Structures are given as structure tokens and as C-alpha cells.
Amino acid sequence: MDIEAQLEKLVAYYRDRTLNNLPEFAGLNPSIEHFSRILCHALAERIRANTLGAVTVKLWENEIAWASYRLEVAAS
């Protein structure tokens, strides 16, 4: 799978949507910390590569505020 294409699909899904209304944010504060974790897991599920060891997503809220999440993955 093309990683950029998968990322674009995920971005398109979340674009212009209220995170509070999405099932993956049920009961959660829609913070960039939660969003980076949710996005990282979703992206990792879409990537199929034998050599993939980890996926890291880093989201910027503004010039100084960011959150990242790293997921170790088992080889496919």
C-alpha cells in the first residue's frame, strides 16, 4: 500500500468533521494527544509491509503545541 495515499484517505475522513461526533472519540476529549494515537493506529492498520517496525504520528496544533504517538508493530 502506498503510505501517502492511505494517509490522504485518513485526512480526508477527518477533514471538516467534529471529532466529538465520531465513534472513535466517544467518551474522549478530542485532544491532539488522543487524535495522534487514533490516527497512528488507523494508519498502522492500513500499512502492510514486512519491514515495518513502528509507526509514529506527530500532529501540530500550532507553532509550539504538538503531540506524537509511536506504535510498535509486529512484522506482517
Secondary structure as GFF3:
##gff-version 3
##sequence-region A 1 76
A	DSSP	alpha_helix	3	14	.	.	.	ID=ss1
A	DSSP	three_ten_helix	19	21	.	.	.	ID=ss2
A	DSSP	three_ten_helix	23	25	.	.	.	ID=ss3
A	DSSP	alpha_helix	32	46	.	.	.	ID=ss4
A	DSSP	beta_strand	54	60	.	.	.	ID=ss5
A	DSSP	beta_strand	66	72	.	.	.	ID=ss6
###
